[in-house]
Amino acid sequence: MRTVIVSVSEKKPGVVKLGFGLTNERGLTLRGYVGGGYDNLAGTGRSLSARAELNLNVSDIKFPENQFNVGYLEPYIFGSKMRGRVNLIRSQDLSAINREIDEVSVKERNDLNFLLEKDLSDNVTLIFGLYKLSLQRTFEKDDKFQEERDSVATTGPTIEWDYRDDKFNPKQGSFFRLTTEYSDPAIGSSSTIKFFKATSRISHYLPFFGKKIVFVNSLRSGYLKNLSDKENSGIPASEAFFLGGQSTVRGFNAFTSSGISERFPNDLELNLLQDANFKTDTDFKVTGDSSFSLIKSELRFPLFGSLEGAVFYDGGFVAVSSFSFSDIYRDSAGFGFHFITPVGPVNFELGFKLDRKQTLGESISRFHFSIGSF
């Protein structure tokens, strides 16, 4: 008989992280963040976290985009394994650029989210957005135009099936998420905002040669319906569907240094169709219904060490009732390099538009820098 002595020590529950970088977005944009958290308050498993992010375009707009996030986790709600989360988020982001009238619009959001989470199994999680309130304000950077305010309150469930072998750097398995939301003035939305929204995403990772090569495919879709019959009612652009950018269709940028929006649909397309006279696409509202579909396909392969290469194809469309776009499906293809880290890959990607619209001032290609995997 042997006596085995096992010594266990708790890792430090507190952590502080910071980082910085730069991209070629709108010429040159500096990025930085600092965050921290404590995962075991008073030995109870409760956690508190905070994070601040700053993006500053030093060569053009020179407006400090920012986000501040404070979160709290309660691990045992009603004495069960149901988790509760509270998040407070304040952000200011550039929402539109219109060089013709020298206007730069800023979207300010103050969000309060109450979430309940329950693990139904090792791979299935139910997340209920018990109550989400977003107080939104759009204003011109130099206060030349009157501000616009909206309140959007939503509630609804999300369910996730996660069968990936790794959440940060998956090489095998699949992931599925379905989210439904309902908004109504009765729960805090503005009087003209009432809608139903559903979005879904499925990603599949197929490995070859001992997971050295991975073929990744992701399908996303969504449906949005305006339920208000009041005059001037509509779903604000902050809740509408748009595609274009690193997370959707690479090779497109939301905003360029010339102020042209390459996401779609954009203000130029909408104005050409209906002479709607939108100053920017953030003035756009969905008065009927809207839907979107997106496919992202990528082949990843090793190069050397922690560096891998990739070739990709992205394509999708956004449909809006009462609007008929001449070329509704937009797509791109390209290549990239991914540097693998324990918290996800650092990505450098170059996408080329396969159906470039020169009449809308679109470029041939766009470079993207990001962290994380789709």
Backbone torsions as a table, in degrees:
resi	resn	phi	psi	omega
1	MET	NA	137.7	179.8
2	ARG	-120.2	146.6	175.8
3	THR	-100.9	123.5	-178.9
4	VAL	-110.9	122.9	178.4
5	ILE	-104.1	119.3	179.9
6	VAL	-108.3	122.6	179.3
7	SER	-104.8	124.3	-177.1
8	VAL	-120.5	131.0	175.9
9	SER	-128.3	141.4	-178.0
10	GLU	-78.7	134.4	177.4
11	LYS	-70.0	159.6	-178.6
12	LYS	-61.7	122.3	-176.4
13	PRO	-76.3	-13.6	-179.7
14	GLY	-100.8	144.9	-179.6
15	VAL	-147.2	144.5	175.8
16	VAL	-128.4	131.8	-179.6
17	LYS	-129.6	147.5	173.5
18	LEU	-150.9	158.0	-179.7
19	GLY	-167.1	166.1	178.5
20	PHE	-152.1	164.4	179.2
21	GLY	-172.1	-171.6	178.5
22	LEU	-151.5	155.9	176.9
23	THR	-136.1	170.1	176.8
24	ASN	-92.6	17.7	179.0
25	GLU	-64.3	125.2	-178.5
26	ARG	51.6	46.6	179.3
27	GLY	94.3	-77.8	177.8
28	LEU	-152.7	122.7	179.7
29	THR	-126.2	127.7	177.1
30	LEU	-92.5	141.4	-179.4
31	ARG	-128.4	145.0	176.2
32	GLY	-157.8	154.8	177.3
33	TYR	-150.3	156.1	171.1
34	VAL	-143.3	136.5	-177.9
35	GLY	-150.7	161.7	179.4
36	GLY	-158.0	163.2	179.1
37	GLY	-161.1	161.1	176.0
38	TYR	-133.9	118.6	-168.1
39	ASP	-97.0	2.8	-177.7
40	ASN	-150.0	68.0	-178.5
41	LEU	-62.0	121.5	177.6
42	ALA	53.5	28.0	177.9
43	GLY	71.8	19.1	-174.7
44	THR	-102.1	-5.6	-176.7
45	GLY	86.2	-5.5	177.1
46	ARG	-73.5	150.6	-178.1
47	SER	-136.2	153.4	179.5
48	LEU	-134.7	135.8	-178.2
49	SER	-139.6	157.0	177.3
50	ALA	-150.2	147.8	-178.6
51	ARG	-152.1	140.0	176.4
52	ALA	-128.1	133.8	179.5
53	GLU	-126.2	146.7	179.6
54	LEU	-141.4	128.6	173.3
55	ASN	-120.8	126.3	-178.6
56	LEU	-128.7	116.1	176.4
57	ASN	-83.8	102.1	-170.6
58	VAL	-83.4	-16.4	-174.6
59	SER	-100.7	-7.5	-174.7
60	ASP	-143.2	-80.8	-170.8
61	ILE	-73.2	-41.3	178.2
62	LYS	59.9	36.1	173.5
63	PHE	-110.2	127.9	-177.7
64	PRO	-78.1	94.1	172.7
65	GLU	-65.1	139.6	-173.7
66	ASN	-149.0	157.1	174.3
67	GLN	-148.3	134.1	177.7
68	PHE	-124.7	128.1	-173.8
69	ASN	-131.4	127.2	174.8
70	VAL	-124.3	128.3	-177.3
71	GLY	-132.0	151.0	177.7
72	TYR	-134.3	136.8	178.4
73	LEU	-117.3	126.4	172.4
74	GLU	-107.0	110.1	-169.8
75	PRO	-75.2	-20.9	-175.7
76	TYR	-133.4	96.9	177.7
77	ILE	-90.7	133.0	179.8
78	PHE	56.1	31.9	177.8
79	GLY	70.6	14.7	-178.7
80	SER	-114.4	-175.5	178.3
81	LYS	-87.6	14.6	174.9
82	MET	-77.0	133.9	-178.8
83	ARG	-101.5	147.5	175.8
84	GLY	-121.2	137.6	179.3
85	ARG	-127.6	142.0	172.5
86	VAL	-125.9	127.1	179.8
87	ASN	-126.3	133.2	172.6
88	LEU	-115.5	123.7	-175.6
89	ILE	-131.4	129.0	173.5
90	ARG	-124.0	130.3	-176.7
91	SER	-144.7	152.2	172.1
92	GLN	-134.1	119.8	-177.2
93	ASP	-132.4	149.3	172.6
94	LEU	-68.4	123.2	-177.2
95	SER	-103.6	-24.4	179.7
96	ALA	-165.6	151.7	177.3
97	ILE	-131.6	125.3	178.5
98	ASN	-126.5	99.6	-175.8
99	ARG	-69.9	-26.2	-176.8
100	GLU	-61.4	-36.7	179.5
101	ILE	-114.1	15.3	178.0
102	ASP	51.7	51.7	-179.6
103	GLU	-118.5	132.1	172.3
104	VAL	-121.1	113.1	-177.2
105	SER	-91.6	141.5	179.8
106	VAL	-120.2	132.0	175.1
107	LYS	-102.7	119.5	177.1
108	GLU	-107.5	132.1	-179.1
109	ARG	-129.1	138.5	171.0
110	ASN	-124.1	108.3	-172.6
111	ASP	-111.7	140.0	173.5
112	LEU	-126.6	121.1	-176.4
113	ASN	-124.4	131.2	171.8
114	PHE	-115.1	118.2	-175.7
115	LEU	-124.2	144.3	171.3
116	LEU	-116.5	135.1	-178.6
117	GLU	-127.4	139.3	179.3
118	LYS	-141.9	124.5	175.4
119	ASP	-81.1	109.8	178.7
120	LEU	-77.5	-24.6	174.1
121	SER	-160.3	-173.1	179.1
122	ASP	-64.9	-22.8	-174.4
123	ASN	-118.3	-7.0	-175.3
124	VAL	-120.2	128.0	-179.0
125	THR	-128.3	133.5	175.0
126	LEU	-104.7	125.7	179.0
127	ILE	-121.0	120.9	-180.0
128	PHE	-110.2	118.1	173.8
129	GLY	-75.8	84.7	-174.2
130	LEU	-56.2	-44.2	177.7
131	TYR	-160.9	126.3	176.8
132	LYS	-127.4	124.7	-179.9
133	LEU	-123.2	127.3	179.6
134	SER	-124.1	114.8	175.5
135	LEU	-96.3	115.0	-170.6
136	GLN	-116.6	140.3	179.1
137	ARG	-137.1	127.4	176.4
138	THR	-111.9	128.8	-178.2
139	PHE	-146.0	162.0	178.0
140	GLU	-83.5	141.4	-172.1
141	LYS	-54.3	-38.5	-179.2
142	ASP	-102.8	18.5	176.4
143	ASP	57.5	38.8	177.6
144	LYS	-85.2	-19.5	-176.7
145	PHE	-122.9	153.6	179.4
146	GLN	-66.5	140.2	-178.6
147	GLU	-74.0	156.5	175.3
148	GLU	-121.5	138.5	-176.8
149	ARG	-123.8	142.2	174.8
150	ASP	-140.2	149.2	170.9
151	SER	-120.5	126.8	-179.6
152	VAL	-124.1	114.7	177.5
153	ALA	-114.0	132.5	-178.4
154	THR	-134.8	159.7	173.3
155	THR	-147.8	148.4	179.5
156	GLY	158.9	163.2	-175.7
157	PRO	-95.3	157.7	170.5
158	THR	-131.1	136.3	175.8
159	ILE	-124.7	137.6	-177.1
160	GLU	-125.2	134.2	169.3
161	TRP	-113.6	115.3	-175.7
162	ASP	-121.2	106.1	178.6
163	TYR	-117.0	26.9	177.0
164	ARG	-77.6	151.1	179.4
165	ASP	-77.8	-16.9	178.3
166	ASP	-155.7	132.5	-176.9
167	LYS	-74.5	-29.4	-175.7
168	PHE	-93.7	-40.7	-179.5
169	ASN	-130.9	68.5	-176.0
170	PRO	-70.2	142.8	176.9
171	LYS	-128.2	-7.6	-178.6
172	GLN	-156.7	148.2	175.9
173	GLY	108.8	-163.3	-176.5
174	SER	-148.2	160.5	179.0
175	PHE	-140.5	136.1	178.8
176	PHE	-137.0	136.8	176.6
177	ARG	-136.9	136.3	175.4
178	LEU	-129.6	126.3	-178.3
179	THR	-127.1	134.1	173.4
180	THR	-126.7	141.8	-178.5
181	GLU	-138.1	146.9	176.4
182	TYR	-130.2	133.9	179.4
183	SER	-124.2	142.1	-175.9
184	ASP	-156.8	143.4	174.8
185	PRO	-56.9	-25.6	-178.7
186	ALA	-65.3	-20.9	179.7
187	ILE	-110.6	7.3	173.1
188	GLY	126.1	-3.2	177.9
189	SER	-74.1	161.9	173.7
190	SER	-59.5	158.6	-171.2
191	SER	-61.9	-23.9	-177.5
192	THR	-102.5	9.7	-177.2
193	ILE	-114.3	113.3	178.1
194	LYS	-152.7	118.4	-174.2
195	PHE	-156.4	166.5	171.9
196	PHE	-120.8	139.7	-176.9
197	LYS	-140.8	135.2	176.7
198	ALA	-137.0	135.5	177.0
199	THR	-135.4	149.7	178.4
200	SER	-140.4	155.1	178.2
201	ARG	-148.8	135.1	172.8
202	ILE	-133.8	131.6	178.8
203	SER	-127.6	139.4	-179.3
204	HIS	-131.3	135.8	-177.1
205	TYR	-117.6	115.8	-176.7
206	LEU	-113.6	111.9	-175.9
207	PRO	-90.7	153.5	174.0
208	PHE	-135.3	152.8	175.7
209	PHE	52.5	54.9	176.6
210	GLY	65.9	37.4	177.7
211	LYS	68.9	15.3	176.9
212	LYS	-75.4	-34.7	176.0
213	ILE	-115.7	134.3	-176.8
214	VAL	-130.3	128.7	176.1
215	PHE	-103.2	116.8	-173.9
216	VAL	-112.6	132.3	175.4
217	ASN	-132.4	135.7	179.9
218	SER	-133.7	132.4	175.9
219	LEU	-118.9	133.1	177.6
220	ARG	-131.9	150.3	177.9
221	SER	-154.3	163.4	179.4
222	GLY	-161.6	157.4	177.9
223	TYR	-139.3	138.9	-176.3
224	LEU	-136.6	132.4	-176.3
225	LYS	-135.1	125.2	174.7
226	ASN	-77.4	124.7	-177.4
227	LEU	-107.6	0.3	-177.8
228	SER	-91.3	138.2	176.8
229	ASP	-108.2	13.9	-179.3
230	LYS	-78.6	155.6	178.4
231	GLU	-63.8	138.4	-179.5
232	ASN	64.8	19.2	178.2
233	SER	-76.4	161.8	178.8
234	GLY	164.9	160.5	179.9
235	ILE	-89.8	124.6	-175.9
236	PRO	-65.7	160.2	-177.4
237	ALA	-59.5	-27.0	-179.8
238	SER	-63.9	-21.2	179.5
239	GLU	-108.0	-5.1	-177.5
240	ALA	-80.2	169.5	-179.8
241	PHE	-93.9	130.6	172.3
242	PHE	-138.2	147.7	175.6
243	LEU	-122.9	157.7	-180.0
244	GLY	121.4	119.6	-178.8
245	GLY	132.2	175.5	-173.5
246	GLN	-57.9	-38.7	-174.6
247	SER	-82.6	-11.2	-179.5
248	THR	-123.3	-85.5	179.2
249	VAL	-112.2	103.5	-179.8
250	ARG	-67.5	154.6	-174.0
251	GLY	97.7	-11.6	176.3
252	PHE	-116.2	145.0	174.7
253	ASN	-118.9	145.0	177.9
254	ALA	-61.7	-45.7	179.6
255	PHE	-140.2	144.1	178.0
256	THR	-115.1	174.2	-178.6
257	SER	-64.5	-22.5	178.0
258	SER	-87.3	-2.8	178.2
259	GLY	89.9	3.5	-178.7
260	ILE	-81.5	129.5	176.3
261	SER	-89.5	121.2	179.4
262	GLU	-97.3	-4.1	175.6
263	ARG	-72.3	160.7	-176.3
264	PHE	-135.6	143.2	-4.1
265	PRO	-70.2	153.6	178.5
266	ASN	-124.3	178.3	-172.8
267	ASP	-63.7	-34.4	-179.3
268	LEU	-66.6	-43.5	178.4
269	GLU	-64.1	-43.4	-177.8
270	LEU	-65.9	-40.9	179.4
271	ASN	-67.4	-40.3	179.8
272	LEU	-63.7	-32.1	-176.6
273	LEU	-77.3	-45.0	-171.3
274	GLN	-128.7	12.9	-177.1
275	ASP	46.8	44.9	-173.4
276	ALA	-73.5	-17.4	177.8
277	ASN	62.1	38.2	173.4
278	PHE	-70.4	133.0	171.8
279	LYS	-68.3	-42.1	177.0
280	THR	-145.1	167.7	179.7
281	ASP	-71.2	-8.9	174.5
282	THR	-76.1	-13.6	173.9
283	ASP	-77.5	-13.9	-176.5
284	PHE	-69.3	140.2	175.0
285	LYS	-130.2	144.4	175.4
286	VAL	-87.3	110.2	-178.3
287	THR	-95.0	-14.8	177.4
288	GLY	-119.2	-106.5	175.1
289	ASP	-135.8	168.4	-177.7
290	SER	-152.7	153.6	178.4
291	SER	-147.9	161.4	175.2
292	PHE	-148.4	156.5	171.5
293	SER	-139.3	146.9	-176.7
294	LEU	-146.8	136.6	172.6
295	ILE	-123.1	135.6	174.9
296	LYS	-128.6	124.0	-177.9
297	SER	-130.2	133.7	-173.1
298	GLU	-148.5	137.6	173.8
299	LEU	-110.0	119.0	-177.0
300	ARG	-109.0	139.5	-176.2
301	PHE	-147.2	150.3	-177.0
302	PRO	-75.7	147.7	173.3
303	LEU	-112.6	-71.8	172.9
304	PHE	-160.4	143.9	-179.2
305	GLY	58.1	-128.6	-179.1
306	SER	-92.3	10.4	-178.0
307	LEU	-101.6	129.7	175.7
308	GLU	-127.4	155.8	177.0
309	GLY	-105.3	166.7	-179.6
310	ALA	-155.8	147.2	168.4
311	VAL	-122.7	144.6	-172.3
312	PHE	-143.7	163.1	171.8
313	TYR	-138.0	130.7	176.3
314	ASP	-126.2	142.3	176.2
315	GLY	-159.9	149.2	179.3
316	GLY	-174.7	175.2	178.2
317	PHE	-143.6	156.0	171.3
318	VAL	-124.8	123.7	177.5
319	ALA	-107.6	136.7	179.3
320	VAL	-131.9	127.6	-179.6
321	SER	-59.9	141.7	-179.3
322	SER	78.4	-1.1	174.9
323	PHE	-118.9	134.0	179.1
324	SER	-123.0	103.7	-176.8
325	PHE	-84.4	140.5	-178.1
326	SER	-68.7	-32.6	180.0
327	ASP	-134.5	83.7	-170.7
328	ILE	-74.7	-29.5	-177.4
329	TYR	-95.9	123.1	178.9
330	ARG	-117.7	142.5	-177.9
331	ASP	-148.7	168.4	-177.6
332	SER	-154.1	164.5	174.5
333	ALA	-144.8	157.6	-179.0
334	GLY	-179.7	-164.3	-178.8
335	PHE	-142.2	165.5	-179.9
336	GLY	-160.2	173.4	175.9
337	PHE	-126.8	133.8	-179.0
338	HIS	-119.5	125.3	174.5
339	PHE	-100.3	114.7	-171.9
340	ILE	-79.9	127.4	175.9
341	THR	-126.7	166.2	-179.8
342	PRO	-61.9	-20.7	-178.0
343	VAL	-107.8	18.5	178.3
344	GLY	117.8	162.8	-177.4
345	PRO	-76.3	147.0	169.1
346	VAL	-95.8	121.2	-168.6
347	ASN	-110.6	135.4	171.9
348	PHE	-123.9	112.6	-170.2
349	GLU	-133.2	144.3	177.4
350	LEU	-124.7	117.7	-178.6
351	GLY	-111.6	141.6	179.9
352	PHE	-114.9	127.4	177.2
353	LYS	-66.7	131.6	178.7
354	LEU	-90.6	-11.7	179.1
355	ASP	-138.9	54.9	-176.9
356	ARG	-56.8	138.0	177.6
357	LYS	-109.8	96.1	-179.4
358	GLN	-66.0	-29.8	179.8
359	THR	-65.5	-21.8	177.4
360	LEU	-96.6	5.8	177.4
361	GLY	76.9	22.7	-177.0
362	GLU	-77.9	147.6	176.9
363	SER	-83.4	168.6	178.0
364	ILE	-73.1	-39.4	-173.5
365	SER	-145.8	167.8	175.0
366	ARG	-142.9	143.2	175.9
367	PHE	-99.2	140.1	-179.1
368	HIS	-129.4	139.9	172.9
369	PHE	-122.2	131.3	-178.6
370	SER	-156.4	171.7	175.4
371	ILE	-128.9	128.8	178.9
372	GLY	117.8	165.6	-176.1
373	SER	-120.1	145.8	177.5
374	PHE	-89.9	NA	NA
